[in-house]
């Protein structure tokens, strides 16, 4: 399995089971269940494709790795294309599944898209959404870079990263639905359209800002045991 195929499959799995948990089972499992669905999907993929591609499955993570000096930009671009394609494919599959439910409509029930403002979950402001996504992605990237460093126990990386994603969702679902991953946001937004498309810029810019900031911190050696 080459790296791009691994990244496609990993992102596909994260979006299908993460967003799917919200759309299909959200009323049964609640915010806690949705949080664990995202985290457990990531843990599974970390151990399945981590040895192949590193299991970034997130454009912000790939760009954070570039900023940290652990990846070159040309490879990151290939990863990002595969990640976005995986997210789009997963959203299409989710929409096809949901089309078999009589009372479902994308306009009313959505596809697990991210957002903010009036009518969206906790109705937080754009500033709140931006701050949360930057800070959450920064901390998420710190966990990723820290647990995948040469001095860290490799066997624990997937579990640590997945649990960090669970924690982020437990806190942030009511704020933005939690992105910390531009691909995860772009897929549902493309099919949901409307407000989701209009707001998707934040879920591209904020996670990338946070991840790159964390990568630069590690690049300086100030926060990297391997430096």
N, CA, C and O of each residue as an XYZ file, in Angstrom:
908
protein
N       0.856     -1.192      0.000
C       0.000      0.000      0.000
C       0.890      1.240      0.000
O       1.711      1.409      0.901
N       0.738      2.106     -0.996
C       1.575      3.297     -0.981
C       1.004      4.358     -0.044
O      -0.115      4.230      0.452
N       1.776      5.383      0.184
C       1.415      6.378      1.197
C       0.126      7.113      0.865
O      -0.685      7.373      1.753
N      -0.071      7.450     -0.410
C      -1.265      8.200     -0.776
C      -2.529      7.349     -0.617
O      -3.561      7.848     -0.169
N      -2.448      6.078     -0.981
C      -3.591      5.188     -0.793
C      -3.907      5.054      0.693
O      -5.071      5.061      1.093
N      -2.858      4.933      1.503
C      -3.054      4.830      2.955
C      -3.734      6.071      3.501
O      -4.644      5.966      4.323
N      -3.307      7.243      3.059
C      -3.894      8.489      3.533
C      -5.344      8.634      3.062
O      -6.186      9.154      3.793
N      -5.631      8.178      1.847
C      -7.006      8.191      1.350
C      -7.885      7.319      2.235
O      -8.941      7.761      2.687
N      -7.460      6.090      2.484
C      -8.257      5.160      3.275
C      -8.402      5.624      4.723
O      -9.467      5.486      5.324
N      -7.337      6.167      5.268
C      -7.395      6.637      6.647
C      -8.356      7.792      6.819
O      -9.142      7.812      7.767
N      -8.302      8.758      5.909
C      -9.209      9.907      5.998
C     -10.641      9.483      5.709
O     -11.582      9.968      6.337
N     -10.795      8.575      4.757
C     -12.125      8.027      4.455
C     -12.738      7.418      5.709
O     -13.904      7.668      6.013
N     -11.968      6.629      6.432
C     -12.462      5.967      7.639
C     -12.821      6.971      8.723
O     -13.871      6.859      9.356
N     -11.951      7.952      8.939
C     -12.198      8.961      9.974
C     -13.491      9.723      9.704
O     -14.305      9.914     10.608
N     -13.677     10.154      8.463
C     -14.854     10.957      8.122
C     -16.121     10.100      8.110
O     -17.163     10.527      8.606
N     -16.035      8.901      7.549
C     -17.226      8.063      7.487
C     -17.728      7.703      8.879
O     -18.919      7.837      9.163
N     -16.833      7.248      9.748
C     -17.273      6.826     11.066
C     -17.449      7.995     12.030
O     -18.316      7.948     12.902
N     -16.643      9.037     11.887
C     -16.804     10.201     12.748
C     -18.068     10.971     12.433
O     -18.930     11.146     13.294
N     -18.179     11.434     11.186
C     -19.381     12.174     10.788
C     -20.592     11.255     10.776
O     -21.700     11.674     11.108
N     -20.377     10.000     10.392
C     -21.481      9.041     10.381
C     -22.063      8.825     11.760
O     -23.273      8.653     11.906
N     -21.210      8.834     12.780
C     -21.720      8.657     14.144
C     -22.667      9.785     14.522
O     -23.647      9.573     15.236
N     -22.365     10.997     14.036
C     -23.224     12.144     14.336
C     -24.537     12.080     13.571
O     -25.604     12.330     14.132
N     -24.455     11.746     12.298
C     -25.636     11.770     11.438
C     -26.535     10.558     11.672
O     -27.757     10.691     11.743
N     -25.930      9.383     11.790
C     -26.708      8.147     11.902
C     -27.110      7.843     13.339
O     -28.242      7.439     13.604
N     -26.169      8.041     14.271
C     -26.409      7.576     15.642
C     -26.353      8.670     16.691
O     -26.401      8.380     17.886
N     -26.252      9.916     16.271
C     -26.067     11.005     17.226
C     -27.113     11.073     18.322
O     -26.784     11.345     19.476
N     -28.360     10.831     17.977
C     -29.428     10.918     18.977
C     -29.349      9.782     19.991
O     -29.892      9.895     21.090
N     -28.685      8.699     19.636
C     -28.559      7.552     20.534
C     -27.294      7.598     21.384
O     -27.320      7.240     22.561
N     -26.186      8.039     20.786
C     -24.898      7.981     21.503
C     -24.484      9.315     22.100
O     -23.602      9.350     22.958
N     -25.090     10.409     21.674
C     -24.791     11.722     22.244
C     -23.408     12.232     21.889
O     -22.689     11.611     21.106
N     -23.036     13.378     22.473
C     -21.754     14.011     22.174
C     -20.577     13.152     22.605
O     -19.538     13.142     21.945
N     -20.735     12.432     23.705
C     -19.649     11.574     24.175
C     -19.389     10.447     23.182
O     -18.240     10.147     22.859
N     -20.444      9.836     22.710
C     -20.296      8.765     21.737
C     -19.666      9.242     20.446
O     -18.812      8.562     19.877
N     -20.085     10.414     19.978
C     -19.511     10.982     18.751
C     -18.023     11.258     18.954
O     -17.210     10.986     18.070
N     -17.673     11.795     20.115
C     -16.276     12.083     20.421
C     -15.423     10.831     20.351
O     -14.327     10.841     19.790
N     -15.934      9.758     20.924
C     -15.182      8.505     20.906
C     -15.144      7.889     19.507
O     -14.171      7.223     19.155
N     -16.184      8.103     18.711
C     -16.174      7.578     17.348
C     -15.022      8.174     16.545
O     -14.315      7.453     15.842
N     -14.835      9.479     16.647
C     -13.708     10.116     15.959
C     -12.383      9.588     16.492
O     -11.498      9.224     15.718
N     -12.247      9.547     17.814
C     -10.984      9.118     18.409
C     -10.663      7.670     18.123
O      -9.517      7.343     17.815
N     -11.648      6.794     18.217
C     -11.410      5.372     17.978
C     -11.094      5.100     16.512
O     -10.272      4.236     16.204
N     -11.749      5.841     15.596
C     -11.427      5.695     14.173
C      -9.971      6.067     13.927
O      -9.276      5.402     13.159
N      -9.513      7.128     14.581
C      -8.124      7.546     14.419
C      -7.163      6.524     15.014
O      -6.131      6.221     14.415
N      -7.491      5.992     16.182
C      -6.626      4.981     16.800
C      -6.494      3.761     15.884
O      -5.390      3.269     15.655
N      -7.607      3.285     15.372
C      -7.567      2.129     14.486
C      -6.696      2.372     13.268
O      -5.878      1.527     12.903
N      -6.868      3.514     12.644
C      -6.079      3.827     11.455
C      -4.609      4.083     11.781
O      -3.728      3.789     10.973
N      -4.350      4.631     12.967
C      -2.959      4.887     13.350
C      -2.145      3.600     13.359
O      -0.998      3.574     12.913
N      -2.749      2.538     13.868
C      -2.037      1.265     13.918
C      -2.110      0.515     12.592
O      -1.241     -0.305     12.299
N      -3.139      0.788     11.787
C      -3.279      0.106     10.500
C      -2.369      0.694      9.430
O      -1.682     -0.042      8.723
N      -2.363      2.023      9.309
C      -1.596      2.656      8.233
C      -0.433      3.501      8.731
O       0.347      4.018      7.931
N      -0.311      3.644     10.055
C       0.806      4.412     10.593
C       2.157      3.962     10.058
O       2.976      4.807      9.696
N       2.420      2.651      9.995
C       3.713      2.196      9.475
C       3.925      2.518      7.992
O       5.059      2.516      7.513
N       2.836      2.794      7.265
C       2.941      3.078      5.832
C       3.157      4.565      5.576
O       4.098      4.961      4.887
N       2.269      5.383      6.141
C       2.281      6.822      5.818
C       2.472      7.727      7.023
O       2.659      8.934      6.867
N       2.426      7.158      8.226
C       2.459      7.986      9.425
C       1.064      8.353      9.896
O       0.901      8.949     10.961
N       0.039      7.995      9.091
C      -1.363      8.267      9.436
C      -1.598      9.730      9.793
O      -2.065     10.048     10.886
N      -1.268     10.614      8.854
C      -1.596     12.024      9.060
C      -3.108     12.222      8.960
O      -3.727     12.819      9.841
N      -3.688     11.719      7.882
C      -5.114     11.821      7.525
C      -5.712     13.192      7.861
O      -6.852     13.298      8.313
N      -4.921     14.224      7.632
C      -5.297     15.577      8.027
C      -4.323     16.553      7.373
O      -3.136     16.519      7.696
N      -4.777     17.425      6.462
C      -3.873     18.376      5.816
C      -3.122     19.273      6.791
O      -1.965     19.618      6.552
N      -3.774     19.654      7.889
C      -3.100     20.498      8.873
C      -1.920     19.766      9.507
O      -0.875     20.366      9.755
N      -2.085     18.474      9.770
C      -1.007     17.680     10.340
C       0.155     17.573      9.362
O       1.315     17.693      9.758
N      -0.150     17.349      8.092
C       0.913     17.265      7.089
C       1.688     18.575      6.988
O       2.915     18.563      6.895
N       0.980     19.706      7.005
C       1.658     21.006      6.939
C       2.392     21.303      8.234
O       3.438     21.952      8.214
N       1.858     20.838      9.368
C       2.580     20.972     10.628
C       3.870     20.185     10.613
O       4.882     20.626     11.159
N       3.838     19.000      9.978
C       5.045     18.189      9.857
C       6.078     18.875      8.973
O       7.280     18.785      9.226
N       5.604     19.562      7.934
C       6.520     20.340      7.095
C       7.176     21.444      7.913
O       8.388     21.646      7.839
N       6.364     22.158      8.696
C       6.894     23.242      9.524
C       7.905     22.734     10.548
O       8.849     23.438     10.906
N       7.697     21.506     11.014
C       8.603     20.921     12.010
C       9.858     20.338     11.381
O      10.768     19.916     12.094
N       9.918     20.310     10.063
C      11.076     19.760      9.374
C      11.055     18.246      9.254
O      12.093     17.625      9.022
N       9.877     17.648      9.411
C       9.770     16.191      9.341
C       9.208     15.708      8.008
O       9.046     14.505      7.800
N       8.912     16.639      7.108
C       8.319     16.265      5.820
C       8.612     17.379      4.827
O       8.688     18.545      5.215
N       8.778     17.037      3.545
C       8.970     18.092      2.563
C       7.622     18.470      1.941
O       6.667     17.694      1.973
N       7.569     19.657      1.386
C       6.296     20.192      0.908
C       5.734     19.395     -0.260
O       4.518     19.226     -0.357
N       6.590     18.904     -1.147
C       6.075     18.159     -2.297
C       5.350     16.893     -1.859
O       4.317     16.544     -2.430
N       5.877     16.205     -0.851
C       5.203     15.019     -0.344
C       3.923     15.400      0.392
O       2.918     14.695      0.304
N       3.963     16.522      1.121
C       2.776     16.979      1.841
C       1.625     17.270      0.887
O       0.471     16.973      1.196
N       1.930     17.846     -0.261
C       0.891     18.149     -1.241
C       0.220     16.860     -1.717
O      -1.001     16.809     -1.861
N       1.023     15.820     -1.961
C       0.450     14.529     -2.365
C      -0.439     13.959     -1.265
O      -1.506     13.410     -1.537
N       0.012     14.094     -0.024
C      -0.796     13.639      1.104
C      -2.127     14.385      1.167
O      -3.181     13.780      1.361
N      -2.065     15.702      1.001
C      -3.270     16.528      1.131
C      -4.297     16.184      0.056
O      -5.494     16.117      0.339
N      -3.839     15.967     -1.166
C      -4.754     15.584     -2.245
C      -5.462     14.281     -1.889
O      -6.675     14.158     -2.059
N      -4.697     13.309     -1.394
C      -5.282     12.017     -1.015
C      -6.250     12.167      0.150
O      -7.298     11.523      0.169
N      -5.911     13.008      1.117
C      -6.756     13.215      2.287
C      -8.088     13.856      1.913
O      -9.145     13.402      2.350
N      -8.036     14.893      1.119
C      -9.269     15.571      0.713
C     -10.131     14.636     -0.127
O     -11.353     14.608      0.024
N      -9.496     13.869     -1.012
C     -10.249     12.913     -1.820
C     -10.926     11.865     -0.939
O     -12.073     11.491     -1.185
N     -10.219     11.396      0.082
C     -10.791     10.415      1.000
C     -11.981     10.971      1.753
O     -12.979     10.277      1.946
N     -11.880     12.232      2.183
C     -12.981     12.863      2.908
C     -14.199     13.048      2.021
O     -15.329     12.839      2.463
N     -13.977     13.439      0.768
C     -15.088     13.625     -0.165
C     -15.765     12.292     -0.454
O     -16.992     12.201     -0.480
N     -14.956     11.259     -0.670
C     -15.521      9.938     -0.953
C     -16.334      9.428      0.235
O     -17.408      8.854      0.054
N     -15.824      9.635      1.445
C     -16.544      9.183      2.641
C     -17.865      9.908      2.802
O     -18.868      9.299      3.174
N     -17.873     11.206      2.525
C     -19.113     11.978      2.636
C     -20.134     11.520      1.606
O     -21.330     11.454      1.891
N     -19.657     11.207      0.413
C     -20.557     10.700     -0.627
C     -21.186      9.375     -0.187
O     -22.386      9.165     -0.361
N     -20.371      8.485      0.383
C     -20.892      7.206      0.868
C     -21.910      7.433      1.983
O     -22.961      6.793      2.009
N     -21.594      8.348      2.906
C     -22.519      8.654      3.999
C     -23.837      9.189      3.461
O     -24.906      8.818      3.945
N     -23.763     10.056      2.466
C     -24.979     10.624      1.887
C     -25.800      9.540      1.192
O     -27.029      9.547      1.266
N     -25.130      8.619      0.524
C     -25.835      7.522     -0.133
C     -26.527      6.629      0.893
O     -27.654      6.185      0.677
N     -25.856      6.371      1.994
C     -26.472      5.575      3.058
C     -27.704      6.282      3.603
O     -28.762      5.671      3.750
N     -27.566      7.572      3.901
C     -28.659      8.321      4.499
C     -29.827      8.527      3.538
O     -30.957      8.748      3.974
N     -29.563      8.457      2.237
C     -30.650      8.624      1.261
C     -31.660      7.488      1.349
O     -32.770      7.596      0.829
N     -31.274      6.397      2.008
C     -32.193      5.290      2.196
C     -33.105      5.448      3.389
O     -33.925      4.570      3.659
N     -32.980      6.548      4.109
C     -33.843      6.824      5.264
C     -34.929      7.799      4.823
O     -34.624      8.902      4.369
N     -36.170      7.410      4.951
C     -37.281      8.160      4.364
C     -37.339      9.617      4.796
O     -37.563     10.495      3.964
N     -37.141      9.891      6.090
C     -37.327     11.253      6.578
C     -36.051     12.090      6.568
O     -36.028     13.197      7.107
N     -34.998     11.566      5.961
C     -33.722     12.290      5.950
C     -33.643     13.267      4.784
O     -34.094     12.975      3.677
N     -33.053     14.446      5.058
C     -32.685     15.374      3.985
C     -31.396     16.066      4.386
O     -31.205     16.394      5.557
N     -30.518     16.289      3.433
C     -29.243     16.944      3.716
C     -29.484     18.324      4.312
O     -28.793     18.721      5.249
N     -30.456     19.059      3.781
C     -30.720     20.420      4.249
C     -31.127     20.449      5.717
O     -30.717     21.342      6.458
N     -31.932     19.479      6.139
C     -32.432     19.479      7.512
C     -31.522     18.733      8.487
O     -31.347     19.172      9.624
N     -30.949     17.628      8.063
C     -30.190     16.776      8.971
C     -28.688     16.893      8.814
O     -27.937     16.521      9.715
N     -28.246     17.403      7.681
C     -26.829     17.640      7.470
C     -26.012     16.375      7.264
O     -26.539     15.267      7.167
N     -24.686     16.589      7.203
C     -23.743     15.493      6.994
C     -22.583     15.573      7.980
O     -21.473     15.121      7.698
N     -22.863     16.154      9.137
C     -21.811     16.312     10.137
C     -20.887     17.472      9.842
O     -19.746     17.491     10.304
N     -21.372     18.455      9.066
C     -20.536     19.593      8.697
C     -20.219     20.475      9.911
O     -20.962     20.504     10.892
N     -19.113     21.180      9.814
C     -18.725     22.117     10.866
C     -19.410     23.462     10.646
O     -19.895     23.752      9.553
N     -19.443     24.281     11.704
C     -20.043     25.599     11.568
C     -19.964     26.394     12.855
O     -19.309     25.995     13.817
N     -20.638     27.513     12.850
C     -20.741     28.364     14.032
C     -21.940     29.300     13.830
O     -22.536     29.331     12.753
N     -22.283     30.051     14.865
C     -23.306     31.085     14.746
C     -24.727     30.601     14.971
O     -24.960     29.465     15.383
N     -25.660     31.479     14.696
C     -27.074     31.218     14.946
C     -27.542     29.946     14.238
O     -27.322     29.760     13.041
N     -28.187     29.087     15.005
C     -28.734     27.862     14.446
C     -27.787     26.686     14.448
O     -28.189     25.569     14.121
N     -26.517     26.913     14.815
C     -25.549     25.807     14.818
C     -25.179     25.435     16.251
O     -24.481     26.190     16.928
N     -25.632     24.304     16.704
C     -25.283     23.748     18.020
C     -25.301     24.815     19.108
O     -26.363     25.361     19.409
N     -24.143     25.128     19.709
C     -24.110     26.076     20.830
C     -24.190     27.534     20.425
O     -24.196     28.414     21.286
N     -24.253     27.810     19.111
C     -24.379     29.173     18.565
C     -23.253     30.092     19.036
O     -23.493     31.235     19.425
N     -22.038     29.585     18.998
C     -20.866     30.397     19.348
C     -20.515     31.342     18.199
O     -20.897     31.104     17.054
N     -19.794     32.405     18.508
C     -19.425     33.403     17.507
C     -18.280     32.903     16.627
O     -17.638     31.899     16.936
N     -18.036     33.615     15.532
C     -16.941     33.283     14.633
C     -15.600     33.365     15.361
O     -14.722     32.528     15.149
N     -15.444     34.373     16.217
C     -14.186     34.514     16.958
C     -13.975     33.320     17.874
O     -12.872     32.776     17.944
N     -15.023     32.908     18.577
C     -14.918     31.737     19.447
C     -14.530     30.510     18.640
O     -13.679     29.725     19.057
N     -15.156     30.352     17.485
C     -14.868     29.203     16.629
C     -13.417     29.219     16.167
O     -12.742     28.190     16.199
N     -12.940     30.375     15.740
C     -11.569     30.482     15.233
C     -10.565     30.202     16.345
O      -9.609     29.450     16.154
N     -10.785     30.807     17.497
C      -9.860     30.609     18.618
C      -9.826     29.140     19.025
O      -8.753     28.579     19.244
N     -11.005     28.513     19.128
C     -11.029     27.107     19.520
C     -10.270     26.250     18.521
O      -9.456     25.414     18.914
N     -10.525     26.447     17.231
C      -9.893     25.600     16.225
C      -8.381     25.794     16.179
O      -7.645     24.823     16.008
N      -7.910     27.013     16.326
C      -6.458     27.255     16.343
C      -5.816     26.588     17.554
O      -4.840     25.851     17.418
N      -6.364     26.847     18.732
C      -5.771     26.322     19.963
C      -5.867     24.800     20.016
O      -4.899     24.128     20.369
N      -7.029     24.258     19.668
C      -7.206     22.804     19.714
C      -6.268     22.109     18.742
O      -5.683     21.079     19.078
N      -6.116     22.660     17.535
C      -5.225     22.026     16.563
C      -3.774     22.170     16.991
O      -2.978     21.252     16.795
N      -3.423     23.307     17.570
C      -2.060     23.498     18.090
C      -1.736     22.415     19.126
O      -0.687     21.775     19.052
N      -2.628     22.217     20.076
C      -2.393     21.224     21.121
C      -2.397     19.803     20.553
O      -1.616     18.951     20.978
N      -3.282     19.562     19.593
C      -3.337     18.262     18.933
C      -2.017     17.972     18.224
O      -1.500     16.856     18.290
N      -1.481     18.973     17.553
C      -0.214     18.805     16.840
C       0.945     18.609     17.805
O       1.880     17.865     17.507
N       0.894     19.261     18.945
C       1.923     19.054     19.970
C       1.930     17.589     20.407
O       2.989     16.977     20.551
N       0.732     17.037     20.616
C       0.638     15.620     20.992
C       1.201     14.735     19.885
O       1.945     13.793     20.155
N       0.847     15.037     18.649
C       1.305     14.225     17.511
C       2.824     14.263     17.395
O       3.469     13.219     17.301
N       3.389     15.454     17.402
C       4.837     15.582     17.246
C       5.583     15.009     18.448
O       6.640     14.395     18.304
N       5.020     15.217     19.629
C       5.674     14.709     20.829
C       5.670     13.199     20.922
O       6.662     12.594     21.328
N       4.555     12.585     20.547
C       4.441     11.129     20.700
C       5.044     10.361     19.528
O       5.189      9.140     19.593
N       5.398     11.073     18.453
C       6.037     10.403     17.319
C       7.514     10.750     17.200
O       8.158     10.411     16.207
N       8.044     11.421     18.203
C       9.474     11.734     18.220
C      10.305     10.480     18.456
O       9.786      9.459     18.908
N      11.587     10.559     18.151
C      12.466      9.396     18.255
C      12.567      8.855     19.678
O      12.765      7.656     19.878
N      12.430      9.732     20.659
C      12.589      9.303     22.050
C      11.292      8.818     22.680
O      11.302      8.336     23.812
N      10.168      8.938     21.962
C       8.866      8.542     22.502
C       8.611      7.061     22.209
O       9.077      6.550     21.191
N       7.885      6.369     23.080
C       7.544      4.963     22.829
C       6.567      4.840     21.663
O       5.419      5.272     21.770
N       7.006      4.260     20.565
C       6.214      4.224     19.333
C       4.880      3.504     19.511
O       3.891      3.854     18.867
N       4.853      2.509     20.376
C       3.637      1.711     20.534
C       2.486      2.495     21.145
O       1.330      2.085     21.035
N       2.789      3.619     21.788
C       1.756      4.403     22.465
C       1.246      5.573     21.642
O       0.270      6.219     22.023
N       1.893      5.853     20.520
C       1.556      7.056     19.759
C       0.111      7.070     19.301
O      -0.595      8.054     19.521
N      -0.345      5.996     18.667
C      -1.705      5.955     18.145
C      -2.752      6.145     19.223
O      -3.728      6.870     19.033
N      -2.544      5.488     20.360
C      -3.495      5.606     21.465
C      -3.517      7.023     22.026
O      -4.584      7.579     22.284
N      -2.342      7.599     22.211
C      -2.258      8.953     22.762
C      -2.918      9.975     21.848
O      -3.658     10.844     22.308
N      -2.648      9.867     20.561
C      -3.200     10.811     19.593
C      -4.718     10.663     19.496
O      -5.442     11.657     19.457
N      -5.193      9.418     19.459
C      -6.627      9.186     19.387
C      -7.366      9.701     20.601
O      -8.441     10.288     20.476
N      -6.797      9.486     21.779
C      -7.442      9.969     23.006
C      -7.423     11.495     23.068
O      -8.347     12.111     23.601
N      -6.370     12.099     22.522
C      -6.336     13.566     22.462
C      -7.473     14.081     21.586
O      -8.091     15.100     21.896
N      -7.748     13.371     20.485
C      -8.847     13.783     19.615
C     -10.201     13.614     20.311
O     -11.108     14.423     20.114
N     -10.334     12.564     21.125
C     -11.555     12.392     21.917
C     -11.750     13.589     22.842
O     -12.838     14.164     22.896
N     -10.699     13.964     23.567
C     -10.782     15.082     24.511
C     -11.162     16.380     23.807
O     -11.977     17.152     24.312
N     -10.573     16.612     22.650
C     -10.877     17.823     21.882
C     -12.357     17.851     21.492
O     -13.003     18.896     21.571
N     -12.881     16.721     21.078
C     -14.297     16.659     20.705
C     -15.217     16.828     21.910
O     -16.252     17.487     21.812
N     -14.854     16.247     23.027
C     -15.690     16.384     24.217
C     -15.876     17.848     24.590
O     -16.952     18.251     25.032
N     -14.836     18.632     24.412
C     -14.895     20.052     24.760
C     -15.532     20.880     23.644
O     -16.297     21.805     23.915
N     -15.219     20.550     22.394
C     -15.504     21.492     21.321
C     -16.662     21.218     20.394
O     -16.956     22.051     19.536
N     -17.339     20.083     20.526
C     -18.421     19.802     19.575
C     -19.460     20.914     19.573
O     -19.929     21.305     18.504
N     -19.828     21.424     20.719
C     -20.847     22.475     20.768
C     -20.364     23.802     20.205
O     -21.175     24.669     19.880
N     -19.042     23.969     20.086
C     -18.497     25.230     19.568
C     -18.505     25.231     18.045
O     -19.041     26.148     17.422
N     -17.906     24.194     17.444
C     -17.762     24.160     15.983
C     -18.128     22.810     15.364
O     -18.076     22.658     14.143
N     -18.493     21.844     16.178
C     -18.623     20.484     15.680
C     -17.280     19.787     15.635
O     -17.207     18.582     15.397
N     -16.221     20.539     15.862
C     -14.801     20.150     15.858
C     -14.320     19.738     14.468
O     -14.762     18.748     13.886
N     -13.406     20.542     13.979
C     -12.711     20.210     12.740
C     -11.310     19.721     13.070
O     -11.032     18.524     13.003
N     -10.438     20.637     13.423
C      -8.988     20.423     13.588
C      -8.427     19.646     12.398
O      -7.362     19.036     12.493
N      -9.152     19.674     11.279
C      -8.794     18.866     10.115
C      -9.526     19.425      8.891
O     -10.719     19.174      8.723
N      -8.831     20.178      8.035
C      -9.502     20.765      6.869
C     -10.197     19.751      5.966
O     -11.271     20.044      5.439
N      -9.619     18.576      5.775
C     -10.250     17.573      4.909
C     -11.583     17.128      5.489
O     -12.562     16.984      4.756
N     -11.630     16.909      6.805
C     -12.856     16.488      7.478
C     -13.966     17.523      7.293
O     -15.147     17.177      7.268
N     -13.575     18.806      7.162
C     -14.554     19.882      6.988
C     -14.972     20.063      5.540
O     -16.143     20.310      5.250
N     -14.008     19.940      4.627
C     -14.296     20.176      3.210
C     -15.266     19.139      2.663
O     -16.193     19.489      1.934
N     -15.067     17.863      3.004
C     -15.946     16.812      2.487
C     -17.415     17.076      2.748
O     -18.180     17.201      1.793
N     -17.847     17.166      4.005
C     -19.256     17.437      4.293
C     -19.754     18.774      3.743
O     -20.899     18.873      3.303
N     -18.903     19.799      3.766
C     -19.325     21.119      3.301
C     -19.684     21.101      1.814
O     -20.641     21.757      1.401
N     -18.932     20.361      1.014
C     -19.194     20.311     -0.420
C     -20.585     19.788     -0.726
O     -21.239     20.262     -1.654
N     -21.039     18.814      0.048
C     -22.344     18.210     -0.209
C     -23.471     18.920      0.544
O     -24.611     18.939      0.082
N     -23.153     19.505      1.704
C     -24.177     20.224      2.465
C     -24.472     21.580      1.837
O     -25.610     22.049      1.864
N     -23.438     22.210      1.269
C     -23.603     23.496      0.597
C     -24.004     24.621      1.542
O     -23.839     24.510      2.757
N     -24.526     25.693      0.986
C     -25.050     26.807      1.773
C     -24.080     27.361      2.792
O     -22.943     27.702      2.467
N     -24.544     27.446      4.034
C     -23.731     28.012      5.120
C     -22.453     27.218      5.339
O     -21.406     27.795      5.634
N     -22.530     25.906      5.198
C     -21.344     25.072      5.406
C     -20.220     25.455      4.451
O     -19.058     25.520      4.853
N     -20.556     25.706      3.202
C     -19.553     26.130      2.213
C     -19.060     27.530      2.535
O     -17.864     27.806      2.433
N     -19.967     28.416      2.921
C     -19.594     29.796      3.227
C     -18.649     29.875      4.420
O     -17.820     30.782      4.494
N     -18.768     28.936      5.352
C     -17.963     28.991      6.567
C     -16.739     28.085      6.534
O     -15.935     28.112      7.466
N     -16.577     27.287      5.489
C     -15.517     26.282      5.492
C     -14.125     26.898      5.510
O     -13.167     26.243      5.922
N     -13.997     28.146      5.071
C     -12.682     28.799      5.082
C     -12.058     28.776      6.470
O     -10.849     28.588      6.611
N     -12.895     28.970      7.507
C     -12.368     29.003      8.873
C     -11.770     27.648      9.252
O     -10.767     27.575      9.963
N     -12.398     26.582      8.769
C     -11.960     25.242      9.124
C     -10.812     24.753      8.255
O     -10.331     23.629      8.408
N     -10.383     25.608      7.347
C      -9.133     25.396      6.617
C      -8.042     26.254      7.253
O      -6.954     25.766      7.559
N      -8.345     27.532      7.447
C      -7.335     28.471      7.938
C      -6.936     28.234      9.388
O      -5.748     28.234      9.712
N      -7.918     28.032     10.263
C      -7.607     27.921     11.690
C      -6.800     26.661     12.031
O      -5.795     26.763     12.735
N      -7.207     25.477     11.554
C      -6.392     24.295     11.860
C      -4.973     24.375     11.301
O      -4.020     23.957     11.959
N      -4.832     24.912     10.086
C      -3.495     25.036      9.507
C      -2.651     25.993     10.340
O      -1.472     25.731     10.580
N      -3.238     27.090     10.779
C      -2.518     28.046     11.623
C      -2.020     27.383     12.905
O      -0.857     27.537     13.278
N      -2.895     26.653     13.570
C      -2.515     25.996     14.815
C      -1.459     24.930     14.622
O      -0.512     24.844     15.404
N      -1.612     24.110     13.577
C      -0.666     23.020     13.339
C       0.706     23.542     12.935
O       1.727     23.032     13.396
N       0.734     24.546     12.084
C       2.016     25.114     11.657
C       2.724     25.781     12.839
O       3.945     25.684     12.966
N       1.967     26.449     13.694
C       2.564     27.061     14.883
C       3.221     26.010     15.768
O       4.322     26.226     16.276
N       2.555     24.874     15.958
C       3.133     23.789     16.753
C       4.371     23.221     16.072
O       5.371     22.928     16.728
N       4.296     23.067     14.743
C       5.452     22.566     14.006
C       6.650     23.476     14.133
O       7.774     23.003     14.303
N       6.428     24.781     14.052
C       7.524     25.740     14.190
C       8.117     25.708     15.594
O       9.321     25.891     15.771
N       7.265     25.474     16.587
C       7.755     25.366     17.965
C       8.718     24.188     18.093
O       9.772     24.306     18.718
N       8.354     23.064     17.504
C       9.237     21.900     17.537
C      10.482     22.129     16.693
O      11.556     21.634     17.032
N      10.353     22.871     15.599
C      11.483     23.153     14.716
C      12.584     23.921     15.440
O      13.768     23.710     15.181
N      12.195     24.802     16.338
C      13.184     25.584     17.086
C      13.974     24.740     18.067
O      15.053     25.137     18.507
N      13.434     23.563     18.414
C      14.107     22.704     19.382
C      13.721     23.019     20.812
O      14.160     22.344     21.743
N      12.886     24.061     20.993
C      12.494     24.463     22.345
C      11.587     23.437     23.004
O      11.501     23.363     24.230
N      10.909     22.642     22.176
C       9.921     21.732     22.714
C      10.039     20.363     22.068
O       9.035     19.678     21.870
N      11.241     19.968     21.746
C      11.460     18.711     21.067
C      12.607     17.968     21.721
O      13.752     18.417     21.665
N      12.315     16.846     22.337
C      13.336     16.055     23.028
C      14.367     15.501     22.065
O      15.462     15.119     22.479
N      14.023     15.451     20.762
C      14.943     14.905     19.783
C      15.893     15.957     19.232
O      16.829     15.638     18.499
N      15.645     17.219     19.590
C      16.463     18.301     19.006
C      17.855     18.305     19.624
O      18.688     19.138     19.265
